Amino acid sequence: MSHHPSTVLIVGATGSIGRYAVAEALRQGYAVRALVRDRARAARVLPAGADLVIGDLTRPETLGPAVDGVDAIVFTHGTTTSERDVRDNDYAGVANVLKALGGRPVRITLMTAIGTTRPRVAYAQWKLRSERLVRASGNPYTIVRPGWFDYNQPGQRTIVMLQGDRRQSGSPADGVIARDQIARVLVDSLQVDAANYKTLELIAGHGPEQDDLTTVFTTLTPDSAGSLDAAEDVVDLPLEGEPELFCHDLSAIERSRHQTPLP
Ligand SMILES: NC(=O)c1ccc[n+]([C@@H]2O[C@H](COP(=O)([O-])OP(=O)(O)OC[C@H]3O[C@@H](n4cnc5c(N)ncnc54)[C@H](OP(=O)(O)O)[C@@H]3O)[C@@H](O)[C@H]2O)c1
């Protein structure tokens, strides 16, 4: 049986999913660290029991205390659909946290979005690049791409995981799911061995929520070892054409991975 983490950092803890993730991780018995920008606001919106750590994802020098001593990280942060915002916060946040780890192994769960592989959608491509960095980091991970938050109908609570990112209308027709359920899947994935190295789109079907998600994770195909892309994705982003920023981050993260081999 593999080692399961006990101390988790929630990135984007004050966000609409992050708040649920903090509550769920506390409920599941984790020591919870919450990365926040504004302590007073965080104290208002987060449940008691989380350790608040101040940091800004755009300022790498602030991230050391957040990652120090944690053995899992759940990324729930995000901004807008502007290419610049997503590059400078959503993407750079993942890059900077991975670099702050300096190759120290941790269990990672990254939330991005359904439709991340849509061709020629510039902001989505930066989300995809953040996924690529997580795969390249050498850490055990789960990448969760949720459908539209809280567009579900009452009773639409059966957790469904898809692969291949084939739903690309960019509307709730691609799939919907409640925020609390997204948080539950993010936190559950840390403990389920069958969730390791898997990338999935997360939506809800009509019917009740499952008590145990092991079977749902087990049906998924793991990403190929050494591949930057998810198992069933169609992605046309050859490294030769990728932005310098990404190529630079990728090589820094790959280098640090080799310095600290996984146990
Ligand atoms: N809405 C949907 O239906 C949907 C569906 C699928 C995926 N998504 C994705 O989900 C992501 C999150 O959405 P949300 O509605 O939960 O957003 P949200 O409520 O605005 O939360 C975003 C979180 O990220 C944090 N954050 C942003 N930039 C940061 C930085 N530079 N440093 C530290 N923290 C930072 C925010 O901190 P502060 O509180 O300090 O601002 C906040 O905690 C979006 O990016 C979107 O792509 C959304």
The ligand as an SDF file (V2000), in Angstrom:
LIG
                    3D

 48 52  0  0  0  0  0  0  0  0999 V2000
  -17.0140   28.6220  -13.0760 N   0  0  0  0  0  0  0  0  0  0  0  0
  -17.0500   27.4400  -13.6850 C   0  0  0  0  0  0  0  0  0  0  0  0
  -18.1050   26.9180  -14.0490 O   0  0  0  0  0  0  0  0  0  0  0  0
  -15.7480   26.7210  -13.9250 C   0  0  0  0  0  0  0  0  0  0  0  0
  -15.7730   25.4340  -14.4680 C   0  0  0  0  0  0  0  0  0  0  0  0
  -14.5800   24.7340  -14.6110 C   0  0  0  0  0  0  0  0  0  0  0  0
  -13.3900   25.3040  -14.1990 C   0  0  0  0  0  0  0  0  0  0  0  0
  -13.4020   26.5720  -13.6870 N   0  0  0  0  0  0  0  0  0  0  0  0
  -12.1000   27.1520  -13.2480 C   0  0  0  0  0  0  0  0  0  0  0  0
  -12.0850   27.2870  -11.8730 O   0  0  0  0  0  0  0  0  0  0  0  0
  -11.1410   28.2870  -11.5260 C   0  0  0  0  0  0  0  0  0  0  0  0
  -11.5040   28.8450  -10.1610 C   0  0  0  0  0  0  0  0  0  0  0  0
  -12.7910   29.4060  -10.2540 O   0  0  0  0  0  0  0  0  0  0  0  0
  -13.5100   29.9950   -8.9820 P   0  0  0  0  0  0  0  0  0  0  0  0
  -14.8610   30.4250   -9.4180 O   0  0  0  0  0  0  0  0  0  0  0  0
  -13.4210   29.0390   -7.8220 O   0  0  0  0  0  0  0  0  0  0  0  0
  -12.6240   31.2880   -8.7100 O   0  0  0  0  0  0  0  0  0  0  0  0
  -12.6240   32.2440   -7.4580 P   0  0  0  0  0  0  0  0  0  0  0  0
  -13.7870   32.0110   -6.5700 O   0  0  0  0  0  0  0  0  0  0  0  0
  -12.3750   33.6140   -7.9870 O   0  0  0  0  0  0  0  0  0  0  0  0
  -11.3210   31.7690   -6.6420 O   0  0  0  0  0  0  0  0  0  0  0  0
  -10.0530   31.9270   -7.1550 C   0  0  0  0  0  0  0  0  0  0  0  0
   -9.0600   31.6790   -6.0540 C   0  0  0  0  0  0  0  0  0  0  0  0
   -7.7220   31.8120   -6.5970 O   0  0  0  0  0  0  0  0  0  0  0  0
   -7.0010   32.7010   -5.7720 C   0  0  0  0  0  0  0  0  0  0  0  0
   -5.9800   33.4010   -6.5410 N   0  0  0  0  0  0  0  0  0  0  0  0
   -6.0810   33.9280   -7.7750 C   0  0  0  0  0  0  0  0  0  0  0  0
   -4.9380   34.5120   -8.1310 N   0  0  0  0  0  0  0  0  0  0  0  0
   -4.0760   34.3440   -7.0770 C   0  0  0  0  0  0  0  0  0  0  0  0
   -2.7380   34.7240   -6.8130 C   0  0  0  0  0  0  0  0  0  0  0  0
   -2.0190   35.4390   -7.7030 N   0  0  0  0  0  0  0  0  0  0  0  0
   -2.1720   34.3680   -5.6420 N   0  0  0  0  0  0  0  0  0  0  0  0
   -2.8830   33.6870   -4.7110 C   0  0  0  0  0  0  0  0  0  0  0  0
   -4.1600   33.2970   -4.9010 N   0  0  0  0  0  0  0  0  0  0  0  0
   -4.7470   33.6310   -6.0670 C   0  0  0  0  0  0  0  0  0  0  0  0
   -8.0540   33.6820   -5.2310 C   0  0  0  0  0  0  0  0  0  0  0  0
   -7.5390   34.3570   -4.1010 O   0  0  0  0  0  0  0  0  0  0  0  0
   -8.2190   35.7390   -3.5470 P   0  0  0  0  0  0  0  0  0  0  0  0
   -9.4190   35.3110   -2.7380 O   0  0  0  0  0  0  0  0  0  0  0  0
   -7.1410   36.3490   -2.7420 O   0  0  0  0  0  0  0  0  0  0  0  0
   -8.6130   36.5560   -4.7760 O   0  0  0  0  0  0  0  0  0  0  0  0
   -9.1630   32.6970   -4.9080 C   0  0  0  0  0  0  0  0  0  0  0  0
   -8.8830   32.0410   -3.7000 O   0  0  0  0  0  0  0  0  0  0  0  0
  -11.2270   29.2900  -12.6850 C   0  0  0  0  0  0  0  0  0  0  0  0
   -9.9490   29.6560  -13.0710 O   0  0  0  0  0  0  0  0  0  0  0  0
  -11.8660   28.5290  -13.8170 C   0  0  0  0  0  0  0  0  0  0  0  0
  -11.0060   28.3660  -14.9180 O   0  0  0  0  0  0  0  0  0  0  0  0
  -14.5370   27.2860  -13.5320 C   0  0  0  0  0  0  0  0  0  0  0  0
  1  2  1  0
  2  3  2  0
  2  4  1  0
  4  5  1  0
  4 48  2  0
  5  6  2  0
  6  7  1  0
  7  8  2  0
  8  9  1  0
  8 48  1  0
  9 10  1  0
  9 46  1  0
 10 11  1  0
 11 12  1  0
 11 44  1  0
 12 13  1  0
 13 14  1  0
 14 15  2  0
 14 16  1  0
 14 17  1  0
 17 18  1  0
 18 19  2  0
 18 20  1  0
 18 21  1  0
 21 22  1  0
 22 23  1  0
 23 24  1  0
 23 42  1  0
 24 25  1  0
 25 26  1  0
 25 36  1  0
 26 27  1  0
 26 35  1  0
 27 28  2  0
 28 29  1  0
 29 30  1  0
 29 35  2  0
 30 31  1  0
 30 32  2  0
 32 33  1  0
 33 34  2  0
 34 35  1  0
 36 37  1  0
 36 42  1  0
 37 38  1  0
 38 39  2  0
 38 40  1  0
 38 41  1  0
 42 43  1  0
 44 45  1  0
 44 46  1  0
 46 47  1  0
M  CHG  2   8   1  16  -1
M  END
$$$$
